[in-house]
Amino acid sequence: MNESKNAPETAVIGAGIIGVCCAIKLQNQGIKVTLIDKVGVAQGCSKGNAGHFATEQVFPLAELGLLKHIPKMLFSPNGPIKIRLAYLPFAMPWFIRFFVNMLPARFKRHSKALKTLNIKAIEAYDELLEQAGLSHLLIKQGSLMTFENTDLKIIEQIKNKYLDNGIRVELLSRSQVKNLEPSLSSNVTYALYFPDVGHTQDPEKLCLSLFEYFMAQGGQFVQEHVHSIEQSKEKVRISTSLQTIHCDTAILAAGAWSKRLLTPLKYKVPLDTERGYHYMVKNHPNINRPIASYERKFIMTPMTSGLRLAGTVEFAGLNTKSNKKRATALASHSTKLLDGINITESLDGQHWMGMRPSLPDSLPVIGRAPKHDRLFFAFGHQHLGLTQAAITGKLIAELVCKKPSSIELEPFSINRFD
Ligand SMILES: Cc1cc2nc3c(=O)[nH]c(=O)nc-3n(C[C@H](O)[C@H](O)[C@H](O)COP(=O)(O)OP(=O)(O)OC[C@H]3O[C@@H](n4cnc5c(N)ncnc54)[C@H](O)[C@@H]3O)c2cc1C
């Protein structure tokens, strides 16, 4: 609670799931927290994601094995990866780093770092949600990765890769999959079952509910656009469209937009956005957990408002309009996986596009700003921001309060891009 007049003051820029979790964890330390967002709470990437607490995803996207699939992925019009031609020159520096990160030593190092975050991710949510009385919003029924035409030998190799990395996983035959998820079609030959992961039926509600808790504990919210951050010896000055906010420390958690505020402070960070889409289906057979498709590269999650089909990666920057066709393509994939799904009735259903804040090594930036000791970074969580938000909040609170860190933060430092 922030009742003391002399309590230290922190501003958190960005009220997505990362900013909201940071805000509560800082508040828990007796800090007076102001959360600032230009649009509103949970209106960025945290609004429409797939709701999957994907702790099994400990492999960076920059993986050598991806190389042979890239041409097919890029040239199929509604394939899982798309780079808009006009954006190609802007995306090139990101991709050069991405390819370099495929080197086995780098892949191994980044995977090890990802694991340190993911291992503690659900435990950190349990703590946070229990405190806020919201434990029911995290459902623990595991998840499935389905296969339709991949060779069993390859599936076993994939399974062993997870096991070698300490991830619990079981290989299910067609009949075992049917027992677990009767609505899955007979196209599904095998599935990997990850028993330790979770999901939420409404990621926007999760973020908004945590925000309500933050406000009930004395938090402040300002809906304004932050234009600049400056640090003097004793304060941080945050200039918005309407005012200057003075505080002791500040956290930059502005997702894909974070780079814009960093450039004037002379930090170089290859942050880009991997835009992703979702498509909601109203009339659908029941499924009980997130179900991903290995071949089709998308995921289906049961939400309170319908079945959410989510995925795809599009490089087109922060300012270009969304392309509905990428969301609609997800609907036709779902018909191959689920018996009795009715996408024709939902073709006018809800499309959404979100800006994943992505770095080419698949690791977020979490840490103190090297040149500004009152500024902290919590951005770049790419495909795993929902999963890693509570642990990120915990790490940021430890840093701000100069407490020992729960995990080694060096791999997440912004210095890695120097
Ligand atoms: C289709 C899709 C599916 C996904 N599925 C999953 C999943 O299943 N599991 C998972 O873990 N992750 C998933 N993700 C990724 C996850 O959604 C993101 O990593 C996460 O939401 C990022 O959270 P954030 O708080 O950093 O960013 P955001 O939610 O984008 O929040 C950033 C906020 O900063 C504000 N802001 C920016 N600039 C300024 C400024 N100058 N002044 C004031 N405010 C500012 C914005 O308005 C925004 O509200 C998915 C993403 C997509 C697109």
The ligand as an ORCA input file, in Angstrom:
! r2SCAN-3c Opt
* xyz 0 1
  C      -1.456    -13.316    -32.143
  C      -0.635    -13.293    -30.872
  C      -0.701    -14.371    -30.006
  C       0.083    -14.382    -28.853
  N      -0.038    -15.413    -27.980
  C       0.688    -15.437    -26.839
  C       0.540    -16.491    -25.922
  O      -0.285    -17.377    -26.092
  N       1.331    -16.510    -24.825
  C       2.246    -15.519    -24.590
  O       2.960    -15.607    -23.593
  N       2.350    -14.454    -25.413
  C       1.612    -14.386    -26.541
  N       1.735    -13.353    -27.398
  C       2.705    -12.296    -27.113
  C       2.193    -11.331    -26.040
  O       0.887    -10.934    -26.358
  C       3.112    -10.107    -25.951
  O       4.461    -10.528    -25.787
  C       2.730     -9.227    -24.762
  O       1.380     -8.863    -24.838
  C       3.598     -7.984    -24.702
  O       3.155     -7.235    -23.602
  P       3.668     -5.768    -23.347
  O       3.039     -5.294    -22.109
  O       5.155     -5.742    -23.467
  O       3.164     -4.955    -24.625
  P       1.716     -4.325    -24.946
  O       0.624     -5.152    -24.450
  O       1.726     -3.980    -26.392
  O       1.712     -3.013    -24.065
  C       2.529     -1.899    -24.353
  C       1.745     -0.665    -23.994
  O       2.599      0.474    -24.075
  C       1.816      1.570    -24.480
  N       2.708      2.601    -25.014
  C       3.572      2.463    -26.050
  N       4.226      3.619    -26.251
  C       3.764      4.504    -25.340
  C       4.041      5.862    -25.063
  N       4.948      6.550    -25.772
  N       3.365      6.482    -24.061
  C       2.442      5.797    -23.330
  N       2.142      4.494    -23.554
  C       2.796      3.863    -24.533
  C       0.889      0.975    -25.545
  O      -0.267      1.774    -25.716
  C       0.589     -0.404    -24.956
  O      -0.626     -0.397    -24.236
  C       0.953    -13.294    -28.566
  C       0.983    -12.202    -29.438
  C       0.197    -12.185    -30.580
  C       0.236    -10.983    -31.478
*
